[in-house]
Amino acid sequence: MAATRQVPFFNYPHVYCSDEQQLLETFADVGRRGAFIQQQDLEVFEHRLAEYVGAKYVLGIANATDALHLALRAVGISAGDEVIFSSHTMVATAAAVHYAGGTPVPVDCREDHLIDPVAVEAAITPRTKAIMPTQLNGRTADMDALQAIADKHGLQIVEDSAQALGSKFKGRSAGTFGKAGCISFYPAKTLGCLGDGGCVFTNDDEMLRKLLMLRDHGRDETGVVQMWGLNSRLDNLQAAILNVKLDSYDQAIARRREIAALYQQQLGDLPQLALPPAPDSHPDHFDIFQNYEIAADRRDELQAHLKGKGVGTLLPWGGKAVHQFSALGFTQKLPFTDRLFERVLMLPMNTSLSDQDVVYVCDCVRSFYAVGSLAGAA
């Protein structure tokens, strides 16, 4: 029997349709001005976003992978340098280290799925030069512990905050703790453009100077090449689109937090599940819920059951943590992450969802575990 309701994991048309008229007007305005590369809309967006997160500088980059790569180059990562990161992240995090010439060193995460500071310190060697925490699923890691480790060992911090724009730890925005922080504007992100996009946050004048050149073929402000660089500029059109999206970003975060609270209300009593921390469950954390990632008993069976009910789900990173990609040369065994990836599953989390959609998803989960609905069938 066909499912009575369809709840896709993500609704890509909504990224455009939710602001269609404004986006059409923006496209026409940029096109009529011929303002395509390194123009006013990008500068406005960079200044607005810097004010939003409390960073001194924001620099638009073509995508978040390039942002990480260039930030690592700007802090001096080169051949033989080790960079420690959580294996529970997209392969792009490790790839950025590789592209910069360094050696990526994956370590375990902990119960909140974020990098484990104890594992970080245990992995430090004389070759370690930086720590790169992934602020996963819209939650910021324990930056006090990580900064203490970095200070103790003379290491740099470069944040992979691709999923965490607006997330905070002790009132400070993700991406603003270390030497640099990197954000993604991929369409499925909390602040998404209509293509690829990213940026780097920094409070350091010298980092800004280097990054400005690195994103533009290594050229300085006079056009003279000073170093090897990339062509990795955020298109002015995408910046203009992001300016539109930024106007309603606080409302988007508020809606995601409402959805997370509803998931907690509907599923929090199930012993078969481990849910992410609920909104406002800890005073140090303000989470934006880029994703709603659970750990579930009989995960594969649950995913198949939900598919049959019309509910889209996703295994993070195709079902493997970075250290499990043997083709890349990794051989580590990370006990907590290995166990987690036998259970981890992402449920739908985006602003196109209605409360009825979320309750339906939860009813389907409860029916799989043969537990009665809390709210009745949706």
Secondary structure, 3 states (H helix, E strand, C coil): CCCCCCECCCCHHHHHHCCHHHHHHHHHHHHHHCCCCCCHHHHHHHHHHHHHHCCCEEEEECCHHHHHHHHHHHCCCCCCCEEEEECCCCHHHHHHHHHCCCEEEEECECCCCCECHHHHHHCCCCCEEEEECECHHHCCCCHHHHHHHHHHHCCEEEEECCCCCCCEECCEECCCCCCEEEEECCCCCCCCCCCCCEEEEECCHHHHHHHHHHCECCECCCCCECCCCCECECCHHHHHHHHHHHCCHHHHHHHHHHHHHHHHHHHCCCCCEECCCCCCCCCCEECCCCCEEEEECCHHHHHHHHHHCCECCECHHHHCCHHHCHHHCCCCCCHHHHHHCCCEEEECCCCCCCHHHHHHHHHHHHHHCCCCCCCCCC
